[in-house]
Amino acid sequence: PRFADPQGTKRLGDREVTVYTRNRGADVWHVLYAWEEEGSLYAVSQHVAEPHTYSEVVEHLDRITRGLVRIEPRSA
C-alpha cells in the first residue's frame, strides 16, 4: 500500500521485482523496485531528474538490483 502505479514485474537475477513509478505521496518522477524476501520488504529507487532520463534510471536500478549480495548476520 505504500507505492502506487505498478508497471508490472521483471526478473533481475534470482529476484522478481515489482516496478512502481510513484509513491503514494507527491513523488511522481520516481522509479522504485520492490520485492519480498524471507518476509521482509526490500526496495531500491531513484528519482527521474536531469541529467538522467527514465531509461537511464531503469538501467541504474537494474544494475544496482543485480549487484546486490545478501550478507548474513554473524553473532559477535
SVG drawing of the C-alpha trace seen along z (x, -y; Angstrom):
<svg xmlns="http://www.w3.org/2000/svg" viewBox="-2 -18 34 35">
<polyline fill="none" stroke="black" stroke-width="0.4" points="0.0,0.0 3.0,-2.4 3.5,-2.5 1.3,-3.4 1.2,-2.9 2.6,0.6 4.1,1.2 4.4,5.0 7.2,7.2 10.7,8.0 13.3,10.7 16.7,9.5 19.0,12.4 17.1,14.5 14.8,11.6 11.4,10.8 10.7,7.2 7.6,5.1 8.2,1.8 6.4,-1.3 6.6,-4.7 5.5,-6.8 5.0,-6.7 1.6,-7.4 2.9,-10.9 3.7,-13.7 6.6,-11.8 5.7,-11.4 9.1,-11.4 10.3,-8.3 11.0,-4.7 11.1,-2.1 11.7,1.7 10.2,3.6 10.4,7.3 9.8,9.5 12.4,11.9 12.0,14.2 9.2,12.0 11.0,8.7 10.2,5.9 13.2,4.5 13.3,1.6 15.7,-0.4 14.7,-3.6 15.8,-6.7 14.2,-10.0 14.0,-10.7 15.6,-14.1 18.0,-15.8 20.5,-14.9 19.1,-11.4 16.2,-10.1 13.7,-7.5 15.6,-4.8 18.8,-5.7 17.2,-5.4 15.8,-2.0 19.3,-0.9 20.8,-2.1 18.1,-0.3 18.7,2.9 22.4,2.8 22.0,2.0 19.5,4.8 21.5,7.4 24.6,6.5 23.0,6.8 24.6,9.5 22.8,10.9 25.0,10.6 24.1,13.0 24.3,11.6 27.0,13.1 26.9,13.3 29.5,11.2"/>
</svg>
